[in-house]
Amino acid sequence: MEYIYGALLLHKLGHAVTEENLKKVIHATGSQVDESKLKALIASLHGVDISAELANANVAVAAPSAGAASSAPAKEEKKEEKPSESAAGLASLFG
């Protein structure tokens, strides 16, 4: 998680999201850098427009909350079956 936060912080501050810059951010927190996580994140971000992805994420998150706030939760009614009805349904399986 800290690698993603570091990448977002670099992006927010206008710095390039590179291995070197991300290493500096991780070291600044007092943590040890996991090279495999670092390389995987940098590789997955190659060619990604972070600003556009964040803009799309805001729209995707905002849409469900608007619909959920306007609708009242519906109560589910439980339909209880009598034991004889249940047993009759099971008996037909073994006929």
C-alpha positions in Angstrom: 0.0 0.0 0.0 2.8 2.4 0.9 4.2 2.1 -2.7 0.9 3.2 -4.2 0.6 6.1 -1.7 4.2 7.1 -2.5 3.4 7.1 -6.3 0.3 9.2 -5.7 2.2 11.6 -3.5 4.9 12.0 -6.2 2.2 12.6 -8.8 0.4 15.1 -6.7 3.6 17.1 -6.1 4.5 17.0 -9.8 7.4 14.7 -9.6 8.0 11.8 -12.0 7.0 8.4 -10.6 10.3 6.6 -11.1 12.1 3.9 -9.2 14.6 6.4 -7.8 12.0 8.9 -6.6 9.8 6.2 -5.1 12.8 4.7 -3.3 13.4 8.1 -1.7 9.8 8.4 -0.5 9.9 4.9 1.0 13.2 5.5 2.7 11.9 8.8 4.1 9.2 6.8 5.9 11.9 4.7 7.6 10.8 1.5 5.8 13.0 -0.9 3.8 12.4 -1.0 0.0 11.1 -4.2 -1.4 12.7 -4.2 -4.9 10.1 -6.6 -6.4 7.1 -4.5 -5.2 8.8 -1.4 -6.5 9.6 -2.8 -9.9 6.1 -4.3 -10.2 4.4 -1.0 -9.5 6.6 1.0 -11.8 6.1 -1.5 -14.6 2.3 -1.5 -14.1 2.2 2.4 -14.2 4.2 2.5 -17.4 2.1 4.4 -20.0 -0.7 5.2 -17.5 -2.1 8.7 -17.3 -2.5 8.9 -13.5 -4.5 12.1 -13.7 -7.1 10.6 -16.1 -7.3 7.4 -13.9 -7.9 9.4 -10.8 -10.6 11.5 -12.6 -12.3 8.2 -13.7 -12.1 6.8 -10.2 -13.8 9.8 -8.7 -16.8 9.4 -11.1 -17.0 5.7 -10.4 -17.1 6.2 -6.7 -19.5 9.1 -6.7 -22.1 7.4 -8.8 -23.1 4.5 -6.4 -23.3 6.8 -3.4 -25.8 9.2 -5.0 -28.2 6.4 -5.9 -27.8 4.7 -2.5 -28.6 7.8 -0.6 -31.9 8.4 -2.3 -33.4 4.9 -2.0 -34.7 3.6 1.3 -33.6 0.1 2.3 -36.3 -2.4 1.5 -37.3 -4.9 4.1 -37.2 -8.5 3.1 -40.0 -10.7 4.1 -39.2 -14.2 5.2 -41.3 -17.0 3.8 -41.4 -19.9 6.2 -42.1 -23.3 4.8 -43.8 -25.9 6.8 -41.7 -29.0 7.5 -44.2 -31.2 5.6 -43.8 -29.1 2.5 -40.0 -29.3 2.7 -40.1 -33.1 3.2 -42.4 -33.5 0.3 -40.0 -31.7 -2.0 -37.1 -33.9 -0.8 -39.1 -37.1 -1.2 -39.7 -36.2 -4.9 -35.9 -36.2 -5.5 -35.6 -39.9 -4.4 -38.9 -40.9 -5.8 
